[in-house]
C-alpha cells in the first residue's frame, strides 16, 4: 500500500511541473494507477444527480412558479395548498408573484 502512495505523489509532482504532453501523460498514468477502476465509479456517481433531475422533470411537470409565469394563478394557489397541506399560503404566493414581477 505505501508504494501506491509514493506512485501517486510522483504522478502529482510530474503533473505539477509538466512541460510537455509526454510528461502530462506519464503523470496521469502514475496518478490513475492503470489497473484500477476507481475513475469509472467516480464517473458513474457523477451522473447520478443528472439522472435524478431528468426523472424529476418528467414526474413534476408543473410548479407553482411555472403556473404563475403562464398566468394561471388559481392553479398555482391550488398546487401550493397541495404541497403545504394547508390553506395558509397567501404570503408565499405573494412572494412568488413579486419574484416573477421583479424578473
N, C-alpha and C positions, 0 to 999 in steps of 0.2 A: 503493500500500500504506500509506504513512503516514497517509493520510486515514482509512482504516478504523480505525487505532489511535486517532485522535482521536475518531471517532464512538463507538468502544467506551468510551473514557474518559468521554465526555459522557453516554452511557447509564448507566454505572456511577454517576456523580455524581448524575444525576437519580434513580436508584433508591435511592441512599444517603440522599437528603433528601426522599423522597416524602412529600407531604402529602395527596394525594387520588388517586383511582383514575386520573384522566386522566394525571397525572404518571407513575404506575406503568406505564401502557400505553405512553406515549411512551418511557420509559426502556427497556422491554423491546423495543420496536421498534428502538431505536438499538443495543441490545446484540446483538440477533439478526441485524441486517443483512438485512432482509426477503428478499432473493433467495437466501440460502444454504440449503443443505440439511444443514448440519452437525448440527442438532438431530435429524434423522432417523437419521443414522449413530450418534450417541450413544445415542439411544433404542433402536435396534436392537441395539447392542452390550451395552446394559444388560440385555437379555432373554436373552443367551447363557447366563449361569450358571443361570437358572431352567430353561431347556431341558435343559441338561446334567444337572441334579439330577432333573428329571422322567424323562428317559430312563434315568438310572442307577437310579432306584427301580423301573422296570419290569424292568430286567435283573437287579439284585441284590435279589431279593425278601426273602431272609433273611440275617441277620448273626449272628455268634456271640452278640451281645447279645440279639437277639430270641429266639434259641433258649433262652438262659438265663432270660429273662423268662417264657417259657412252660413252663419246667421240663424242656426237652429237653437235658440235659447231654451225652449221648452225641453228639448231632448237633452241638452247639456245639464239642466237642472235635474231631470229625471235620473240621468246617469250618476250625478253627484250624490243624489239621495240613495241610489242603489249601492254605490261604493261605500258610503259612510254609514248606511243603515239608519239614518235619522233625517228628519225634515229640516234641521237647523243647518242649512248650507248657504244661506244668503251672503254671509261675509266672504266665504271662499269664492262663491260665484262672482261677486263684485270684484274681487282681486283678479280673477281670470279675465273678466271683461276689461278691467283697467289695463292689465298687461297686454291684452290684444290691441286695445286702442293706442297704447304707447308704442307698439312695434310697427 
